Amino acid sequence: MKKLLLIIFTVSIATVSSAQTDTAARMPMKHNHAKMMAEMHQDTSREPMMSSQFSRDLPMNRDGSGTSWVPDETPMYMYMVHGKKWMHMFHGSVFARYNSQDLFNKGSRGANKFDAPNWFMYMAQRKVGTNGLFAINTMLSFDPFTVGAGGYPLLYQTGESYKGRKLVDKQHPHDLFAELSLAYTQRIAKNTDVYLSVGMPGEPALGPPVFMHRLSAMNTPDAPLSHHYADATHITFGTATLGFRYKNVKLEGSVFTGREPDEHRYDFDKSKFDSYSVRLSVNPSKEWALQVSNGWLHSPEEAEPDENVNRFTASAIHTKMLGSNSYIATTLVYGQNRHHGQTQPAVLLENSLQLNKTAVYGRYEFVQKDAGELDLEAMFPTNPNFNINALTLGVNRILTTVKHTNFTAGLQGTLNFSPQALKPLYGTAPLGFEIYLRITPALMQMGGRKKMNHSMMDM
């Protein structure tokens, strides 16, 4: 684990000098994303035109999910409206798809389904005095209606429960109310902020930005198999985070409810504030975002109420603009859960290459899960660990853009490599196949406030 952290930070620091190149000289002048980033990044003489929700001195592009950071180079897919005092932002995604897990019926664990995973965000912020900043975040998901309370098929996925049984080979739906949070930030000195964020639900300072808010993962409809090893706490009913930033380094601590959401997806679960986390984030350049974090989760799984989990994560995110509508985004995540005397690791590597209207993307995962996690204790009483590997490749293309909204068609396949002991159940290499239509806001062209206001008026 220590070697992995050393590799992540060494590679990142080695790229700082090349990442500081004058991007304005190599990009078109009109709607120039890199030029806008250069103007906003660490310009201490004035505030960025569009500031982060947690600092008046950082660009909005740095905001990930919750209070996490992504690279400043990250482009934004959203609608934006500027008022006299408030700035309003709208973001979201809908995948209308056909999903077949184990396309050729190599095992007995696959399933197929028509569904539509989705989420929608509204964000607002305003300045308070000369050094304050107030922000509101809301997120809704209609998964309970468009996916169903039992979730969608996904081989080797685990986490949460339904009707008293563990969800296995399914991804649970997200709650209708996925985020309702408030934050206040105070600039206390040059390049220095403190902030407090509270949510019901919200996201504690644990793990990388959640998968649906990572640029490298936005093209795939599926949650990672390592979701509950790294970023599953993004919907937590009761969380409070206190953070301190100095320049490009941030230290945060959270107290939150350890129990994951129950199967009743329309209500608010009870807040207990019985768990804790700490996270250190570093953005060494505008193209990199690094974090390490640890969480002490009290009784996260309803099906195993007596088990606590110690979760450690480390991640590196890299984004590089290749043109005004093209980029490459990569994320590497290591996560591990320590519970019932065992440490189970997971590694995720995902990448998305966007070339104007066409995207090519992929994800590789290694996850270690035991028989109990897969609800197979009756077959394997000694509760052995199983090493699971999965490789996803996909391609999509923007068909049309209407009123700053992209309609994108795509397909993807996932090859699951089964451990020897599970081949009788799953087959040797069951193939998951999906075809989908994705609807999202279009990429914002970073041409200034006037341009963005007009783009909203034209909708």
C-alpha positions, 0 to 999 in steps of 0.5 A: 500500500505504501509503495502504491502511494509513493508511486502515485505521488512520485509520478504526479510531482514529476509531471508538474513542470511539464503541466505548467506549460503555457496552454494558451499558446497551443490552443485556439483563441475563441472559446479557449478552455485552456486559456480560461483555466490559465486565467483562473488558476491560482491568480491571487490578484483577483477572484476567478470568474467562476469560483469553487463552492469552497474557495473564492480563490479557486476555479469551479472546475476543481469541484468534484462530488461533495468537497472533493477535488478534481483537476482544474483542467476538467471541463464542465457539462452543465447549464449555468445562470448568473443572477445579481447575487446568486450563480445557479448550476444544473447538471445531470445524466440519464442512460436509457439502455438495454443491459444484458449480463452474461450475454451468452448464458455461460453461467446461472447468475446473469440477467437482462433488463431495460432501465434508465439509471439517472441523477440530477443536480442543482447547485447555487452559490453566492458571495458573503461580504468580502471573504465569505462564500455560501453554497447549496447542493441538491441531488435527486435520482429517480432510480427507484422508479426507472431502475427499481428497488432491487437494482440493476443486473451487474455481475459480481457487484455487491453492497446493501440489501433488499427484502432482507437479502444481500444484493449480489450481482446487482447494483442498488438504486440510488435514493430519491434524495441523494444530496441536500447540503449546505456549505459556508467558506471563509477566506482567512488569509491569502491562499487560505480558507476554512469551510464547513459542509453539512448534509442530510444526505451528504458526502463525507471526506472519504475516497475520490469523487464518486464515479458519476462525477468523474470525467473518466467514468461519465460514459459508462452507466455502471457503478464500479465493482469497487464502489463499496471499497472507495466511494460508496459513502457519497449518499450518507444520511447525516454528515458534517465536514470541516476543511482547511485549505492552504494553496493547493493542499487541503485537509478535511475531517468528517463525522457521519452516519456509517450505515448505508441507505436502507431499501426504502429509497424515498425517505430520510434515514435516521442520522447517528453520526457514529463514524469518522473520516479524514482526507488529505488532497493535493493538486500539484498542477492543473492537470492532477488531483491526488487524495488519500483518506481513511474512514472508520465506518460503524455498522455500514451494512444492514445485513451485517449490523455487528460488523464495522469497517475500516476503509482506506483509499488513495487515488490519482486523477489526470485530465488533459485538454486536447482541444476545445472539445477533446480531452483525455481523462484517467483515474487510478483508485486503490481502496480497501476494506478491513473487517472481520479480521481481513483486509480486502483490496480493490484497484480501479483504472479507468480512462475516457478519450473524447475526440469532438463527438466521439468517445472511446473509454474503458475500465479495468478492475481487480476486486477481492471479495469473500464468500460471505460478500457474494452470499455463498457461505452455504457453498463455501463454509470456510469463507474464502476470498475470491480474486475478481477481474473485469475489463470494460470497453465502450464507444459512443458518439454525440448524435445531436445537440439540442438547446445545449443538451447532448443526445449520445448513443453508445455501446459497451462490453464487460468481460468478467474473469471468474476465479476457478471456484466460481466458474460453475456458477458464473462461467469462465468469462461471462460477457456483459453487453449494453446499448444506450442513449445518454442525455446530458448537458453539453460541454460548456464553452469557456468564453466568459460570463456573457457567453454563458448567460446567452447559452442559457437564454437560448435554451 
